[in-house]
């Protein structure tokens, strides 16, 4: 009853029938050849032989066809799928043996390995967290453009919801009736979008002004969300996915949006995991906030000097001031806070601001190991071994690991044979977010090309929303629309107490130029910076800063603006986008080049301070201090202070 035995028997039977037919035809041919030499009367008497031979051929063909049909029925009757044939949409248990030399419509037969047929087909399938922004953005487009098409949403193994709460950049799904779908995914009916920006949880007015909203989104009845299984493999050739419960789902087009992987602080001994939080989910930050608010720990350490680490430290310091018994320590390997993203003078300013908020700053400190404290009876649960200028052991109650950038979750894409960007860490796609025929990638996972900025991978709510929408539009329309959106990242509050909007690429190794409005008594502020100039060894007095109120920091590469950080200037986001897309060149070696950059956008600043730093490793020539003022300063020329400082970090 094995398939191999059946095919061998069937082949032998057909061979014998056809050989019998061939031998009969040969005998008939010999008889006809001999009869040709006979007299006419004899040939006339035997003229009916040809008809008899044709009848024999038709009979042999009928026997062959009947044997084939009977054998197919016999094989199908004994197969496991025969018992499931009466069940709707169930073919997953049908097993077929593989033959080495046969390939039928993409399914290979021959070896002892068994494959499963798809249990159901969907025109569109989305492999992502059901609550992810990219998922809901894509669903919104698919429902509008193809309202009658069934859509299947399923998570990969990493994003499979285990009840621990939503990821960053996620939003709740609103249901139409009892909220059963929302309850099944850990949400509550009527919940508003809960967003974590690059920094921490934020429901600010800034997000409402600049970021697209998914409020009120409801999945249609055509959307089937799988909450009981996850994808274990993706077959791009046959366009199928295998689920953890054994089902095989075929699709027409697939959107892969698996996001990023959680960054974990290495070397955590068993038993201490509960005292270390790898900040990735909303509930992670809420749990830490509760610890500080209740005074459950006496000292908490935030590891990470990027945007996320700085804002977490400032938020916790604000809570710690209420209790006055919780010390917040901020440790990082860089010389200052945000050192990798902002100029040195701005990094110094942020570091001093954090200190003024009560945060204990520890730059130049790297975590070597984590172990149990020497005194287990005290308030400390963990001991961090830090390497600064000297090795230091720091006892604390809890540790928070808050990295700004995370690695792309490309495990499923690698298994499917998709090409991985080794530099950016995402799945390589073209400008249409297409990785392979009918396979689209969007969100944090996609490494996409940008005309002005080159290939890049973004982690932001804004990028997830727009990339998911564009990928879905190309899926449903078979389009070739190019992804030209320049994503933004927003934050409100933090150590600076400002609304921050980040556009393009931020890298402190680039050439940077800042235009800022300050206020207050500059001599009384504790925030100072020692001005430096690589062209001169002369010591200069420290420069006292006032409080930064508004401004912008431009990032230039090859004399073109490729990034910007707006401080309390979110109203100019659109103009800065146009400035980056224009690709104009601004030469810092000439006074005219910087003047053109200053006049490109009128921010209407007062008490304006200009600071210019070269790319690290290069030098700058001093800029004359009597530079032009921005438009808008002339009206307040009696009180405005315009100064220029030029140095190399």
N, C-alpha and C positions, 0 to 999 in steps of 0.2 A: 503493500500500500504506500510505499514511498514514491515521491514524484519521479525519481530517477528510474525506478523499476517500471513505472507506467510508460515513460517516454521510450525506454528500450523495447518493451513489448509492443508498443504501438508502431515503432519504427520497423521491427521485424515483421509484423503482420502486413504492414503496407508494402514492405519490400517483396514479400512472398506473393502478394496479390498482383503487384505490378510485374514481377517476373513471370508469373503465369500468363498474364495478358500478353507480355512481349513474346513468350515462346509460342503462344497460340497465333499471334500475328505473323511470326516467322514461318510457322507451318502453313498458314494460309497463303503466305506469299509464295512458298515453294510449290504448293498445289496450283496456284494461279499461273506460275511460270511454266510448269509442265503442261498445263491445259492450253497454254497459248500455242503449243506445237501440235495440238490435237485437231481433228477435223472440226468443221463448223458445227456439225450436229452435236458433237460431244460438248463443245463450249457452250452451246445454247442450253444443253441439259444441266450444266453445272453453274449457270449464271447466278443462282441464288446464294452462292457461298459468301460473297462480299457482304450481303445484308446480315447474314448470320454472324460474321466476324465483328461487324459494327455493334451488333446487339451485345456481343460478349464484352466489348470494350465498355459500353455503357453500364453493363452489369458490374464490371470490376470497379468502375468509378463509384457506383452507388454503394458497393460493399465497403470501399475505402472511406467514403464520407460517413456512412453509418457507423463504422468502427471508430472513427475519430470522434463523432458526437457522443457515442456511448462511453468511450474512454474519458472524455472531458467531464461528462456527467458523473461517472464513477469516481473520478479524482476529486471533483468538487464536493460530492456527497460526503466523502471521508475527511475533508478538510475541516479545521476548526471554524472557519468562517461560515460553513453551511448552517451551523446551529445558531449563528448570530444574524443570518440574512433577514429574519423577520423583524429585527430591531431597527428602528430608524437611525440613520446617520452613524451606523456602527460597522466599520470594516477593519478596526484596529487590530483584531485578533487573527486576521487572515494571514497565514504564513506561506511563503513561497520559497521553494528551493532554487538556488542559483545555478545556472549552467554557464560554463566558461565562455561559450561562443555565441550566446544569445543576448540581445539587448532590445527590449520592447518599450518604446516610449519613455526612455530614461531609466527604466527599472532593470537592473542587471541581474541575471540568473546564472547559477553555476556552482558556487561553493556551498559548503554546509551552513554558512551564515544565513540567518533568516532576517527578512525585513518586514516592515509593517506598512500597510496601506493607510493613507490619510483617513481619519474619521470624519473630517469636515473640511470644507474649503471656505475661505474668506477672501474677498477682494482686497481688503486692507488689514494688516496686522501691525500693532505697535508693541514693540518689546521695550518696556520702560516701566517705571514705578507708576501705578495708576493715578497717584495724586501729584505727580510731577508737573511742573508748569509746562514743559515741552509737550507732555501728553495731552493736557487739556487744550493747549493752543492748537495742536494738530487735530484733535477731535472736533474742535469748533469749526475749522475749515472743512474737514471731510464731511461733517453733517450738513453744512451749508451747500457745498458743491455737489455732493452725491447723497442726498438724504435717504435713499432707499437701499443703499449698499450696507451689508452687515460689516461690522468692524470688531476685531478681536484685540483686546488689550491684556497683556500678560507681562509680568516682571521677569527679569533674569534672576539667577541664584542670589547674587549679592543684594539686589534691591527687593527681594521678596520680603514683604512686610511681616515681621514677627511680633507686632504689637508694641514695639519700643518707641513708636512715635514717628512723625514725618521727618523727612530729610530737610536740609536747607533748600531754599528756593522752591518750596512746595506750597500748594494751596489746597483748601478743602473742596470736596465735591458736594454741591448742593443737590438734593434729591427733590423730586416732585411730590412724592406722597409721604410715606411714613419715615423716610430717611434710612431705610434698611441698608442701602448700598453704602451710605456714609458711615453708619455704625459698623459695618463689616470691615471698613478700612480704618477704623480708629478715630473717626471724626464725629461731629455732632451736627445735626441738622441746623442750618442757618449760620454756621461758622463763617467768619470773614477770612480773607486771605491772611495767612500768617507767614511773613517773609523774614528771612535773615539775609541781610546784604553781605558785603564783604566783611563787615564788622560783626554786628550782633543783631538780635531781633529788633525789627523796626516796623512801625506802622505809621510812619511820619507823613506829614503833608507833602514833603519832598517826593516821596514815592508816588503819592496820589497825583502829583502834577506831572511827573516825568515818565513814570512807568505805566505800561498798558495794564488794564485791569481785566481779571477773569471773574469778577463778581457777578453772580447771577447765572453763571454757566451751568447747564444741566445736560448730562449725556442723554441722547435719544434712546428709545427702546431698541434700536438696531445695534447699539454698542453693548458688547458682552465683555465684562471684566472678569478675568479669572483670578480669584482670590484664594484658591486652594492648591494651586500648583505653580511652578515656575519653569522657564525654559532651560533645558540642559544642553541642547545642541541646535545649531542653525545650519541647514543644508541650502547653500545658495544656488547650487546647480539644479536641484529638484524643487526648490522653493518650498521647503517644509521646515517646521520646527518640531522638536520633540519635547514634550513636557515631562515633568518629574513623575506624573501619575501614569505614564506610558502612552498617552495619546499622541498621535501624529496629526498636526494641523498644516494644511497646505494654504498657500496665499498667492495673491496676484502681485502685490507690492508690500514691502516691509519697511517700517521706520524703526531704526535702532537708536535708542537714546538711553543708554545705561548709566550716564552720569560719571561721577568720580568715585574713587575708592577712599575709604576713611584712612587718614594718616594716623598711625599709632606710634606712640613713644616707645622705642625699642628697649628691651632688657628689663621688662617688668616681671619680677619674681611671682610665682604662683601664690595666691592669697592676698596680694596687694592691688589686684586689678580694680577693686571697688574704691580705692583711694586715688585713682588716676582717671581723669576724664579726657578722652580724645574728642575734642569738640567737633561735632558734625551734625547733630540733630537739635531741633528746637528744645526737646525735653532735656538734653544735656545741659544747656545753658540755664534752663529753669531750675534744674536740680542744684546747680552750683549757686545760683542766686539765693535759693532757699537756705542753703548751708550758711551763707554769709549773713542773711537777714536774721536767722535764728541764733547766730553766734555759735554754731556747732563746731567750728574750727577756730583756732587762734591765729593761724598763719596759713595763707593760701598762696601758692606759687603759680604764676602764669608763664609758660614757656613759649616764646615766639615773639619776635620783634617786628612783625609785619602789621598790616592794617587790622587784622582780626585780633591779634594779641594786644595791640594798643587799646582798642576800644573795649575789649573784655576787661583789661586792667583798670581802665578809667571807670567803667560801669560798676565794677566790684568795689573800687575805692569809694565811690559815692555812697554805696550801701554800707560800707565799713565805717564811714564817718558817723552813721546813726548809732551803731553799737559801740564804737570807739574801743573795741577790744579785739578787732580783727586786723591783722597786718597783711597787706597785699604786696607781694614781691613779684617783680617783673624781670625775668632773666632771658637773655638772648646773646648770640655770639657776635652780633654786629657792634660797631662802635657807638651806635645811637639808635633810638627808635626810628623806624621807617627808613633806615639808612640805605636800603636797597632800592628805594622808590623815589626818594626826594633828595634835593641838594643837601649838602652838609649843614648849611646854616639853618635850613628848615628842620632837619633831623635834630639839631641841637635845641631848637625852639620847642619841638614836640617833647623831647626828653625833659626839658625844664618844666614844661606844662604838666607833665605827668608827676613830676616830683612835687610841684605845688599843690597837686590834688591829694597828696599823701601816699603815693605809690613809691615803694623802695625799688629804685632802678638798679639793675645789675648788668651793664653792658660787658662785652668781652667774656661772657660766661657760657660755657657749653656743658650740657648734662653728660657726665661720664657714666653714671650708674644710678640705679634706684635700689634701695634695700630697706630693711626694717630698721627703725631707730634703735639706738643703743638703750635708751630709757623707754621701755614699753609701757610704763605706768603713767607717763606724762600725757600731755594733750596731743603729742605728735603721733601720726600714723605712718609716715614715710620719711625716709632720709634721702635727700638728693646729694650726690657727690658732684660738685661743680668744678670746672677747671677754668680759672681766670688767669690772672698773673700768678696766682698761687692756687693750689687745690683747696677746696673748701667743702665741708659737710654741713648741709642745711636741713634741719628738722622742720617738718611742716605737717599740717593736718590733711591737706589735699593738694593735688597737682593737676593743672589744666594745660593740656597741649593744644595750642591754637595756631596751626599753620595757615597761612593765607592761600597758598597754592597747593592743590591736590593732584594726584596722578589720575589720569583717565582710567575708567573701568573698561578695559578692552579685552577681558578674558574671553567673552563670548565671540567677539569679533576675531580674535586670534584663532580660536577653534574653527571658525567658519572660513578661514583663509583670507580675510580682508587685510589690506595693507596697513601697517601701523607706522605712524610718524615717530621715529626714534627721538627726535629733538623735542617736539611738543608733547608727545605722549598720548596722542589721540589717534583716531581712525582717519586716514587720508580720504578726503572727499574733494570733488571739484566744486566749482562756483555754484552749481545747482544742488549742492549737498548730496550728491550721488556718489556712492562708493563702488557700486557694481550695478549691473543691469537689474533694475527693480528693487535695489537695496539702497535705502537712504539713511543717512546718519545726521543727527541734529543734537543740539544742546552741548553740555560740557564735554561730550565724547568726541565731537567732530573737530578735526584739524582742517581748516578751510583756507583758501587763498583770498587775500585782500589786495586790491589793486595798488593801494598806497602803502600798506603796512606789511605786505608779504604774508606768508603762511603763519597762522596763529591759531591758538585754542583759547577760548574764553570761558570763564566761570562767572555767570551773572544771571539774574532773573531776566533782564532785558534781552540778552542773547538767547536764552532758552525759549522765550516767548516767540521772538521773530524768526529764529532758525526753524523751530518746529512748524510755524505757520507756513513758511516758504516751502519747506520740504513737503508738507501735506498738499500745498497748491500744485507743486510739480507732480506729485503722485497722482492726483485725481485728474489733472488736465494733460498729463503727459507733456508737461511744459519744460522749457529751458530757461526759466527765470533765474537771474543771477542774484546771489545774496550780496547786497551792497550796504546793508545796514551797519552802522557803526555803533556797537553796543556801549551802554554807559553803566557805571556802577555808582550807587548812591549811598550816602551815610549821613546821619544826623546826630549831632552831639559829639561824643567821643572826647578825647583829650583836648581838642581845640575848641569845642563848643560851637562848631560851625557846620553848616550844611555843605557837604563835599560831594562834588560830581567828578568822576574820573572818566576820561575818554581816551581811546587809543592806547598806545604803549607807554608805560611808566618804567623807566630804568635809570637809576642814578649814574650809570656809566655814560649816559648821553650828555650832550650839551644842553644846559637848562637856563632859562631866563624867567625871572619872576617879577611880577608887578603887583605890589601890595599896598593897601591902605591901612595905616596903623593909627592908633589913638592912645591917649593917656600920656603920662609923664615918662619919657623914654629913659631918663636917668634913674627913676625910682623902680623900674621893673627889674626883677631878678633874672630875667631872660637876657643873657648877653652872649656875644659871639666875638671871638678874637679874629679880626680880619686878617687874611693872608694873601700874599701875591707871590707866585713862584719866581717872578722876575726880580724880586728884591728880597734881601735878607734882613732888611730893616724891621725892627719890632715896632708894631703899631698898637695904639691903645685899643681896648675892647670897645665894641660897638654895642650900645644899649638899644634894646628894641622895646617898642610899645606893644600893645595887644593887637594882633592881626584881626582886622575886621572884615575885609573883603580883598579879593585879588585873584590872581591866576599864576600858575607855574607852567610854562611851555617846555616841551621836550622836543629837541631838534636832532635829526639824524640826516647826515649829508646836507645840512643847512635847510632842511624841510621840517615843518612842524608835524610830528607824528603822534603827539600825545599832549594832553593838558589836564590839569587838576584845578577845578574851579572852587573857590572858597567864598561861600555866601554870594555866589554869582550864577545861580542855576538858570536865571532868566536868559542867559547868553549861551545856553547849551547848543541851540540850533546854529548860531553864528560860528561857534567854535568847531562844530562838525563841518560846516562849509569851509572853514579855514584849513582844516586838515585835509579835506578832500581836494582842495584847490591845488595843493602840492607846490605852492610858491616857495622860492628860495630866499633866505634871509642870511646875509653874510655878516657874521659877528665882527669880522676884521675891519669893517667900515662903519662909520657913524650912521650912514644912511640906512644900512641894512637893519640895524636895531630900531631905528626910528620908524621904518616901515612896519616892523612887527608891532611896535607899540601903538601905532595908529590903525592897525588892521581892524581892531574892535575897540569901540569906545565904552569902557566900563564905568565911566563917570566916577572916578575915584578922587579922593582928596588926601592930602598928606602922603603923597605917593612915594614909594621907595622902589627903586629898580635894583635888582641884583642879578648878576650874570656869572655863571660858572661853566667852565669848559668841560669837555669830556675828560674823564680821568686819564691821566697820562700825557695830556697836552697842556699848553700854557696859553695865557691870554695877555694881550697888551692892555695896559690901564686905559679906561674910558674916561674922557673928560667929565668932570663933575658938573659942568654947566650944560647938561643935556636938555633937550626939549621936554616940556611938560605935556601930559596927555590933554586932549580936548576935554574941557570941563574944569580944568584946574585954574584957568585964567580968571574965572569968576570968583574964585576964592584965593587969589594970589596973595592976599595980605596975610592969610593964616596958613597957607599950605607950605609944606616942607618937601621939596623934591631933592632926593639924593640918589647917587649912583655908587654902587660898590661892585668892583670886579675882582674876582679871585678864582683860583683853581682849587677844587676840593682835594 
